[in-house]
Amino acid sequence: MAELPEPLRERFEHEVHSQPVMLYMKGTPDFPMCGYSQRAAQCFKVLGVPIGHVNVLEDPEAWEGIKLYSDWPTIPQVFIGGEFVGGSSIVVEMLESGELEEKVTAAMETAGAAAS
């Protein structure tokens, strides 16, 4: 497997820590370009949570690089509070169990505390 170049690793570190929720997806939350990306984004819309996103269809470097960064082979990829949590199936399970709302709330509180 290829190694992630340092500038790209630093980019992803910055991106996943810049928002409480960061989604690497095909398309955008308002215009997803695949069903899996749509499901992942919808989980956060149900919670009324703002999400950061990167459209990997417009950013080939991110499409390949994020897979190396997270060691996860598929898109979408969800990060909450800077931590990789998985793809759409995992996020759907977390939503159904209530774990997603807890994790997002904690990440938003941490982000709010860090901003003040």
The 8 nearest C-alpha neighbors of each residue, nearest first, counted from 0:
[[1, 2, 67, 3, 70, 66, 72, 63],
 [2, 0, 3, 67, 4, 64, 63, 66],
 [1, 3, 4, 0, 67, 68, 5, 64],
 [2, 4, 67, 8, 5, 64, 1, 7],
 [5, 3, 7, 6, 2, 8, 64, 9],
 [4, 6, 8, 7, 9, 3, 10, 2],
 [7, 5, 9, 8, 4, 10, 3, 11],
 [8, 6, 10, 9, 5, 4, 11, 3],
 [9, 7, 5, 11, 10, 6, 12, 4],
 [8, 10, 12, 6, 7, 11, 5, 13],
 [9, 11, 7, 13, 8, 12, 14, 6],
 [10, 12, 14, 8, 13, 9, 15, 7],
 [13, 11, 9, 10, 15, 14, 8, 16],
 [12, 14, 10, 11, 16, 15, 17, 9],
 [13, 15, 11, 17, 16, 12, 10, 18],
 [16, 14, 81, 12, 17, 21, 13, 11],
 [15, 17, 81, 13, 14, 18, 12, 80],
 [16, 18, 14, 15, 13, 19, 81, 21],
 [19, 17, 20, 16, 51, 21, 15, 50],
 [18, 20, 80, 106, 107, 79, 110, 21],
 [21, 19, 79, 50, 18, 78, 51, 80],
 [22, 20, 51, 78, 52, 15, 50, 77],
 [21, 23, 52, 77, 76, 24, 51, 78],
 [24, 22, 53, 76, 75, 52, 54, 55],
 [23, 25, 75, 54, 36, 22, 55, 74],
 [24, 26, 32, 54, 55, 56, 36, 31],
 [25, 27, 31, 32, 54, 30, 24, 56],
 [26, 28, 30, 31, 29, 54, 25, 24],
 [29, 27, 40, 30, 31, 26, 37, 52],
 [28, 30, 27, 31, 26, 40, 37, 41],
 [31, 29, 27, 28, 26, 32, 37, 25],
 [32, 30, 26, 27, 37, 28, 33, 36],
 [31, 33, 26, 25, 30, 34, 36, 37],
 [34, 32, 36, 35, 31, 37, 25, 26],
 [33, 35, 37, 36, 38, 32, 31, 39],
 [36, 34, 38, 37, 33, 87, 39, 75],
 [37, 35, 39, 24, 75, 33, 38, 34],
 [36, 38, 34, 31, 40, 35, 39, 41],
 [39, 37, 41, 35, 36, 40, 87, 34],
 [38, 40, 87, 36, 42, 41, 37, 35],
 [39, 41, 37, 28, 42, 38, 43, 36],
 [40, 42, 44, 38, 43, 39, 37, 45],
 [43, 41, 45, 39, 40, 44, 38, 91],
 [42, 44, 46, 48, 45, 41, 40, 47],
 [43, 45, 47, 41, 46, 42, 48, 40],
 [46, 44, 42, 43, 47, 41, 48, 40],
 [47, 45, 43, 44, 48, 42, 100, 41],
 [48, 46, 44, 45, 43, 49, 42, 50],
 [47, 49, 43, 46, 44, 50, 45, 103],
 [50, 48, 47, 51, 43, 20, 44, 19],
 [51, 49, 20, 21, 52, 48, 22, 18],
 [50, 52, 21, 18, 20, 22, 49, 53],
 [51, 53, 22, 21, 23, 50, 54, 27],
 [52, 54, 23, 55, 24, 22, 51, 27],
 [53, 55, 26, 24, 25, 56, 57, 27],
 [54, 56, 58, 62, 57, 25, 61, 24],
 [57, 55, 54, 58, 25, 59, 26, 62],
 [58, 56, 55, 54, 59, 26, 53, 25],
 [57, 59, 55, 61, 60, 56, 62, 54],
 [60, 58, 62, 61, 55, 57, 63, 56],
 [59, 61, 58, 62, 63, 64, 55, 65],
 [60, 62, 64, 59, 58, 65, 63, 55],
 [63, 61, 55, 59, 60, 64, 65, 58],
 [62, 64, 61, 66, 60, 65, 59, 67],
 [63, 65, 61, 67, 66, 60, 62, 68],
 [64, 66, 68, 67, 61, 63, 62, 69],
 [67, 65, 71, 64, 72, 70, 69, 68],
 [68, 66, 70, 64, 65, 69, 3, 63],
 [67, 69, 65, 66, 70, 64, 8, 3],
 [68, 70, 71, 66, 67, 65, 83, 76],
 [69, 71, 67, 66, 68, 72, 65, 73],
 [70, 72, 66, 69, 73, 67, 85, 76],
 [73, 71, 66, 70, 74, 67, 69, 65],
 [74, 72, 71, 75, 66, 76, 86, 62],
 [75, 73, 76, 24, 23, 86, 72, 25],
 [74, 76, 24, 23, 36, 86, 73, 87],
 [75, 77, 86, 23, 74, 85, 22, 24],
 [76, 78, 22, 85, 84, 21, 86, 83],
 [77, 79, 83, 82, 21, 84, 81, 20],
 [80, 78, 20, 82, 81, 19, 21, 103],
 [79, 81, 106, 19, 82, 20, 16, 78],
 [80, 82, 16, 15, 79, 78, 83, 19],
 [81, 83, 78, 79, 80, 84, 15, 77],
 [82, 84, 78, 85, 77, 79, 81, 69],
 [83, 85, 78, 77, 82, 79, 86, 89],
 [86, 84, 77, 76, 89, 83, 90, 87],
 [85, 87, 76, 75, 89, 88, 77, 90],
 [86, 88, 39, 90, 89, 35, 91, 38],
 [89, 87, 91, 90, 86, 92, 39, 85],
 [88, 90, 92, 91, 87, 86, 85, 93],
 [89, 91, 93, 87, 92, 88, 94, 86],
 [90, 92, 94, 88, 93, 89, 87, 95],
 [93, 91, 89, 95, 90, 94, 96, 88],
 [92, 94, 99, 98, 90, 96, 91, 95],
 [95, 93, 99, 91, 97, 92, 96, 90],
 [94, 96, 92, 93, 97, 91, 98, 99],
 [95, 97, 93, 98, 94, 92, 99, 91],
 [98, 96, 94, 99, 95, 100, 93, 101],
 [97, 99, 93, 101, 96, 100, 102, 94],
 [100, 98, 93, 94, 102, 101, 97, 103],
 [99, 101, 103, 102, 98, 97, 104, 94],
 [102, 100, 98, 104, 99, 103, 105, 97],
 [103, 101, 99, 105, 104, 100, 98, 106],
 [102, 104, 106, 100, 105, 101, 99, 107],
 [103, 105, 107, 101, 106, 102, 100, 108],
 [104, 106, 108, 102, 103, 107, 109, 101],
 [107, 105, 80, 103, 109, 19, 108, 104],
 [106, 108, 110, 104, 109, 19, 105, 111],
 [107, 109, 111, 105, 110, 106, 112, 104],
 [110, 108, 106, 112, 111, 107, 113, 105],
 [111, 109, 107, 113, 108, 112, 106, 114],
 [112, 110, 108, 114, 109, 113, 107, 115],
 [111, 113, 109, 115, 114, 110, 108, 107],
 [112, 114, 110, 111, 115, 109, 108, 107],
 [115, 113, 111, 112, 110, 109, 108, 107],
 [114, 112, 113, 111, 110, 109, 108, 107]]
